[in-house]
Amino acid sequence: MKRCLILVLCIFLLLPSLAGAQQVVPQIDVLDPSDIPPTPKGMHHYLLICMDSWASRLSRLGYSDGMVLVTVDESAGRIIATSFIRDMLVLHPDDKPGRLTYIVKEFGVQGLLDTINRHFGLKVEKYILMDWSQVSSIVDAVGGVNLTVTDGEAGYLKRYAISPSSTRPAMAGAGDYLFTGHAAVIYMRTRRVPALNGDPHDIGRTFRTRLVLSSIAESLKDVSYEKAQKILESVTGNILDTNLSTADMLDAFNMVFSMRGTPVEMFRLPVDGTFHSFDYFGGASQLMEFAPNREALRDFLFSSDFIVTE
């Protein structure tokens, strides 16, 4: 009994030092802001951030569950959706390592913008912040999204997540379905089964998010300007926060409307072969090489012959 008491006492004495322990993480390579090149003329970046909640409050933001950079290149006539896996290990604004998903909660949206910029060599300034209920409302405003699912996805969604009335036709197996907003959000968040392209887990979830964005864009290709304006009103009414002014929003709307029907090109970070799973304080994270990812992203974004820098 005496030995047990001594053991318990030793554990309690060690707890403070364990709580303050730092896990050793390999060096994370970031850029100095002065080394980041300017955004090419005619190229516009908008970071879409979705919080991991159905009812977020600005005064008490949690973790960001989905982060997609939408790039509109007027000169080249391209629209690009680049998604970031939420559990990648990055240097937080205080230069301590941590997961990307934690930054909005701990450092605010500007902290997330700064982190993405210095890790990936970008100058992203504009953002739109939403939660899942607002994403659902936007999907419903465009009349739903058409998505192709695998047998595995259909079985999972039908068994655990969505009602028969959430898709048309009712979910039965592999095939094409029109998803309501709520069903589309559940689909985007699915990570228990591989995605259509074979990507597993959180990587597959980023693929599904890009597919939903692409389907939204596809649904707008034949709409009139008047209907598009009504959709814009619905979108602006379902935003938690943004630093886009009314004029900025209208400019972005007119730009995207003029490019309606343009296929959304999709990209994902990290790229294959540049990351591996890493146990960070008991949680699965993704440790990645940032230099090859910066190069891959720039090659993809700036692959047009029409780009002109300011």
Backbone torsions as a table, in degrees:
resi	resn	phi	psi	omega
1	MET	NA	-41.0	-179.4
2	LYS	-63.4	-38.7	179.7
3	ARG	-64.8	-38.7	179.3
4	CYS	-63.4	-42.2	179.5
5	LEU	-63.4	-39.9	179.0
6	ILE	-64.8	-41.0	179.5
7	LEU	-62.8	-45.3	179.2
8	VAL	-61.9	-41.5	179.5
9	LEU	-62.7	-41.2	179.2
10	CYS	-63.3	-39.7	179.5
11	ILE	-62.7	-44.4	179.6
12	PHE	-65.1	-34.6	178.3
13	LEU	-69.0	-29.9	-178.6
14	LEU	-83.3	-20.6	-174.9
15	LEU	-54.8	-46.4	-180.0
16	PRO	-57.6	-41.5	-178.7
17	SER	-70.5	-34.0	177.7
18	LEU	-67.7	-39.0	-179.0
19	ALA	-64.3	-31.7	-178.7
20	GLY	-92.6	4.5	-177.2
21	ALA	-67.1	147.8	177.7
22	GLN	-110.2	126.1	176.1
23	GLN	-78.2	136.2	-179.1
24	VAL	-75.2	123.9	178.6
25	VAL	-120.4	133.8	176.1
26	PRO	-54.6	153.4	-176.6
27	GLN	-56.8	133.7	178.4
28	ILE	-104.5	122.3	-173.9
29	ASP	-86.3	120.2	177.0
30	VAL	-128.1	165.1	-179.4
31	LEU	-101.3	149.8	169.0
32	ASP	-75.9	139.0	-179.1
33	PRO	-51.5	-31.4	-179.0
34	SER	-70.5	-16.5	-179.5
35	ASP	-93.2	-1.7	-179.1
36	ILE	-86.3	124.2	-177.5
37	PRO	-70.9	159.2	-180.0
38	PRO	-67.8	155.0	174.8
39	THR	-70.3	132.6	-179.6
40	PRO	-58.4	149.0	178.1
41	LYS	-60.9	133.3	179.6
42	GLY	88.2	-3.3	178.7
43	MET	-103.7	133.2	-176.6
44	HIS	-129.0	130.8	179.4
45	HIS	-108.5	135.5	174.5
46	TYR	-134.1	120.3	179.1
47	LEU	-91.5	117.2	175.5
48	LEU	-92.7	124.7	-177.3
49	ILE	-122.4	125.8	176.6
50	CYS	-115.5	125.0	-179.0
51	MET	-78.7	152.2	-177.7
52	ASP	-81.8	63.9	-176.7
53	SER	-162.6	154.8	173.6
54	TRP	-96.7	-5.9	-178.7
55	ALA	-152.8	74.1	-177.1
56	SER	-82.7	155.7	173.5
57	ARG	-126.7	137.5	-179.5
58	LEU	-60.4	-30.9	-178.1
59	SER	-75.7	-11.1	-177.4
60	ARG	-148.9	67.7	-178.6
61	LEU	-76.6	144.4	178.3
62	GLY	-102.6	-135.5	-177.7
63	TYR	-91.4	148.8	175.9
64	SER	-87.4	125.3	-174.6
65	ASP	-96.5	-29.9	179.3
66	GLY	-135.4	132.4	179.4
67	MET	-135.4	115.8	-178.2
68	VAL	-130.3	127.5	175.8
69	LEU	-92.3	116.6	175.9
70	VAL	-97.1	120.5	-179.8
71	THR	-112.8	122.9	177.3
72	VAL	-110.6	118.4	-179.8
73	ASP	-109.1	99.4	-178.4
74	GLU	-63.5	-41.5	-175.5
75	SER	-62.8	-41.2	-176.7
76	ALA	-96.0	-6.4	-178.9
77	GLY	65.8	42.2	-177.1
78	ARG	-121.0	145.2	169.7
79	ILE	-123.9	125.0	-172.9
80	ILE	-126.5	133.2	175.6
81	ALA	-113.1	116.0	180.0
82	THR	-113.9	119.5	-178.9
83	SER	-102.8	149.7	-179.9
84	PHE	-115.4	127.4	176.9
85	ILE	-66.4	133.6	-168.9
86	ARG	-70.4	-26.3	-174.5
87	ASP	-98.8	18.2	173.9
88	MET	-67.3	142.3	177.2
89	LEU	-83.3	128.8	-179.6
90	VAL	-134.8	171.7	169.4
91	LEU	-88.4	120.6	177.3
92	HIS	-69.2	168.6	-179.8
93	PRO	-56.0	-21.5	176.4
94	ASP	-89.9	10.6	178.2
95	ASP	67.4	18.5	172.5
96	LYS	-101.8	144.5	-178.9
97	PRO	-70.4	149.8	177.8
98	GLY	-178.0	173.2	-178.6
99	ARG	-78.3	148.0	179.7
100	LEU	-60.3	-36.9	-175.2
101	THR	-62.5	-21.8	-176.4
102	TYR	-83.5	-14.0	-165.1
103	ILE	-66.1	-44.4	-178.9
104	VAL	-59.4	-42.5	-180.0
105	LYS	-62.0	-40.4	-172.5
106	GLU	-95.0	-28.0	-173.8
107	PHE	-130.6	-0.9	179.4
108	GLY	84.5	173.7	-176.9
109	VAL	-65.4	-39.5	179.6
110	GLN	-61.0	-35.0	176.4
111	GLY	-62.3	-37.2	177.5
112	LEU	-68.2	-44.0	177.6
113	LEU	-58.5	-47.0	-179.0
114	ASP	-61.8	-39.2	-178.6
115	THR	-66.3	-46.4	178.8
116	ILE	-62.3	-41.1	-178.0
117	ASN	-63.5	-46.8	-174.6
118	ARG	-79.2	-19.3	176.1
119	HIS	-85.6	-29.5	-173.2
120	PHE	-118.7	5.6	173.6
121	GLY	70.1	38.1	-179.0
122	LEU	-118.0	168.8	172.2
123	LYS	-127.0	74.5	179.0
124	VAL	-90.3	126.3	-178.1
125	GLU	-120.4	-26.5	-174.0
126	LYS	-100.6	142.0	-179.6
127	TYR	-143.2	157.9	171.2
128	ILE	-131.6	125.7	-175.9
129	LEU	-110.9	128.3	-179.0
130	MET	-138.9	170.0	166.9
131	ASP	-119.4	-179.4	-172.3
132	TRP	-66.3	-34.2	179.3
133	SER	-65.9	-34.2	179.4
134	GLN	-73.2	-36.8	174.3
135	VAL	-61.9	-42.8	178.5
136	SER	-58.6	-43.6	-179.8
137	SER	-65.1	-37.7	179.2
138	ILE	-66.5	-42.1	177.6
139	VAL	-61.4	-42.9	178.6
140	ASP	-64.1	-34.3	-178.6
141	ALA	-64.9	-29.7	179.0
142	VAL	-92.1	4.6	177.6
143	GLY	90.5	17.4	-178.3
144	GLY	91.8	173.2	-179.4
145	VAL	-127.9	141.4	177.9
146	ASN	-90.4	124.6	-176.6
147	LEU	-135.4	146.6	174.9
148	THR	-102.5	128.8	-178.2
149	VAL	-120.7	156.5	175.5
150	THR	-87.8	170.8	175.2
151	ASP	-59.8	-41.1	-179.8
152	GLY	-63.2	-43.4	178.4
153	GLU	-65.5	-44.3	-179.5
154	ALA	-61.2	-44.0	179.9
155	GLY	-62.6	-42.9	179.8
156	TYR	-65.7	-48.4	-178.1
157	LEU	-62.8	-42.3	-178.1
158	LYS	-68.3	-36.7	-175.2
159	ARG	-78.9	-37.1	-168.9
160	TYR	-118.6	-22.1	-161.3
161	ALA	-122.4	-44.1	-168.1
162	ILE	-124.0	154.0	178.7
163	SER	-85.4	160.6	-179.7
164	PRO	-58.1	-28.8	-177.7
165	SER	-80.9	-1.9	-176.5
166	SER	-80.1	-14.6	178.2
167	THR	-135.0	156.7	172.4
168	ARG	-125.0	122.8	-8.6
169	PRO	-67.9	178.1	177.7
170	ALA	-60.0	141.2	-177.0
171	MET	-57.6	125.6	-178.6
172	ALA	-130.4	-40.9	-177.5
173	GLY	-173.9	-163.1	179.3
174	ALA	-58.3	140.8	179.2
175	GLY	155.0	-168.6	-178.3
176	ASP	-102.6	135.2	-177.8
177	TYR	-140.0	151.0	170.0
178	LEU	-94.6	117.8	-176.2
179	PHE	-97.3	137.1	168.1
180	THR	-73.2	172.0	-178.7
181	GLY	-58.8	-47.9	-178.2
182	HIS	-62.5	-44.2	179.9
183	ALA	-64.5	-37.0	179.4
184	ALA	-64.4	-39.4	178.3
185	VAL	-65.2	-44.5	178.1
186	ILE	-60.1	-42.5	177.6
187	TYR	-59.8	-46.3	-178.9
188	MET	-60.7	-33.7	-174.8
189	ARG	-87.9	-7.4	-177.5
190	THR	-65.3	132.6	176.3
191	ARG	-140.2	4.4	-177.9
192	ARG	-79.6	-20.1	-179.6
193	VAL	-128.9	152.7	179.7
194	PRO	-61.2	151.0	177.6
195	ALA	-78.2	176.6	-177.9
196	LEU	-55.7	-35.2	-178.9
197	ASN	-88.4	3.0	178.9
198	GLY	94.0	-7.9	179.8
199	ASP	-65.0	134.5	-178.8
200	PRO	-95.6	166.1	167.4
201	HIS	49.2	-134.5	-176.4
202	ASP	-67.8	-27.7	175.7
203	ILE	-63.7	-41.9	176.8
204	GLY	-64.2	-34.5	179.1
205	ARG	-65.8	-38.2	177.7
206	THR	-65.7	-34.5	177.4
207	PHE	-63.9	-43.6	-179.8
208	ARG	-64.0	-37.8	178.4
209	THR	-62.1	-44.1	178.8
210	ARG	-64.0	-37.1	178.6
211	LEU	-63.4	-41.1	179.4
212	VAL	-64.5	-43.4	177.8
213	LEU	-61.5	-41.5	179.0
214	SER	-64.0	-39.4	179.8
215	SER	-68.1	-36.9	175.5
216	ILE	-60.2	-46.8	179.3
217	ALA	-61.5	-40.5	-179.7
218	GLU	-63.7	-36.3	-178.4
219	SER	-69.6	-15.2	-177.1
220	LEU	-94.4	-4.6	-169.7
221	LYS	-66.3	-26.5	-176.2
222	ASP	-110.5	8.7	-175.9
223	VAL	-82.2	153.4	176.5
224	SER	-76.3	165.1	178.5
225	TYR	-62.2	-38.8	-179.2
226	GLU	-63.9	-44.3	179.0
227	LYS	-67.0	-38.1	178.3
228	ALA	-61.9	-36.8	177.4
229	GLN	-63.8	-39.4	178.0
230	LYS	-65.4	-37.7	176.4
231	ILE	-65.1	-40.9	177.4
232	LEU	-59.1	-42.4	177.9
233	GLU	-60.2	-39.6	177.8
234	SER	-65.8	-40.7	179.7
235	VAL	-63.8	-49.3	-178.5
236	THR	-64.8	-27.0	177.3
237	GLY	-80.3	-6.7	-178.9
238	ASN	-122.3	39.5	177.1
239	ILE	-115.9	132.7	178.5
240	LEU	-73.4	-41.6	179.7
241	ASP	-166.0	152.8	175.4
242	THR	-159.5	155.4	171.8
243	ASN	-105.4	13.7	172.2
244	LEU	-79.4	126.4	175.0
245	SER	-73.8	171.2	176.8
246	THR	-58.7	-40.6	178.3
247	ALA	-65.6	-41.3	177.6
248	ASP	-59.8	-44.5	-178.1
249	MET	-63.0	-42.3	-179.5
250	LEU	-67.3	-40.5	177.8
251	ASP	-61.7	-44.8	179.6
252	ALA	-63.8	-40.8	179.1
253	PHE	-61.1	-49.6	-178.9
254	ASN	-63.3	-36.6	179.6
255	MET	-66.0	-47.9	-179.3
256	VAL	-68.1	-37.9	-179.9
257	PHE	-63.2	-38.0	179.8
258	SER	-67.7	-18.6	-178.8
259	MET	-107.1	12.1	-177.1
260	ARG	-57.8	143.0	-175.2
261	GLY	93.3	-12.9	176.8
262	THR	-72.1	124.4	179.4
263	PRO	-61.1	139.3	177.1
264	VAL	-81.6	120.1	176.1
265	GLU	-81.9	140.7	-173.0
266	MET	-118.1	140.8	-179.8
267	PHE	-143.2	151.0	-177.9
268	ARG	-134.5	138.9	174.7
269	LEU	-120.3	131.5	5.6
270	PRO	-79.9	159.2	176.9
271	VAL	-82.9	159.6	-177.8
272	ASP	-57.9	142.4	175.7
273	GLY	83.7	4.5	-176.9
274	THR	-121.4	12.3	-177.4
275	PHE	-152.0	161.0	173.9
276	HIS	-151.0	160.3	-179.4
277	SER	-68.6	142.3	-176.4
278	PHE	-141.5	126.6	-179.5
279	ASP	-81.2	104.8	-176.7
280	TYR	-110.8	106.8	-177.2
281	PHE	50.0	47.3	173.8
282	GLY	83.7	-0.8	-179.5
283	GLY	-119.7	142.2	179.5
284	ALA	-71.3	123.6	177.9
285	SER	-128.2	172.6	179.0
286	GLN	-115.7	116.5	177.4
287	LEU	-95.9	124.3	-172.2
288	MET	-129.8	160.3	173.6
289	GLU	-91.7	117.5	-173.1
290	PHE	-82.0	-32.5	-178.4
291	ALA	-58.5	-51.2	178.7
292	PRO	-66.2	-27.6	177.1
293	ASN	-72.3	-38.0	175.0
294	ARG	-61.8	-43.2	-179.3
295	GLU	-64.8	-43.5	-179.2
296	ALA	-64.3	-40.7	179.6
297	LEU	-65.4	-45.2	-179.8
298	ARG	-64.6	-39.2	177.8
299	ASP	-61.0	-38.5	-177.7
300	PHE	-74.7	-45.6	-178.0
301	LEU	-68.8	-38.4	-171.4
302	PHE	-106.5	31.4	-177.2
303	SER	-82.2	-4.4	-177.9
304	SER	-83.3	148.5	175.9
305	ASP	-80.9	-3.9	-172.3
306	PHE	-98.9	1.8	-174.8
307	ILE	-75.3	134.3	177.1
308	VAL	-128.9	123.7	179.6
309	THR	-82.4	151.8	-179.2
310	GLU	-78.6	NA	NA
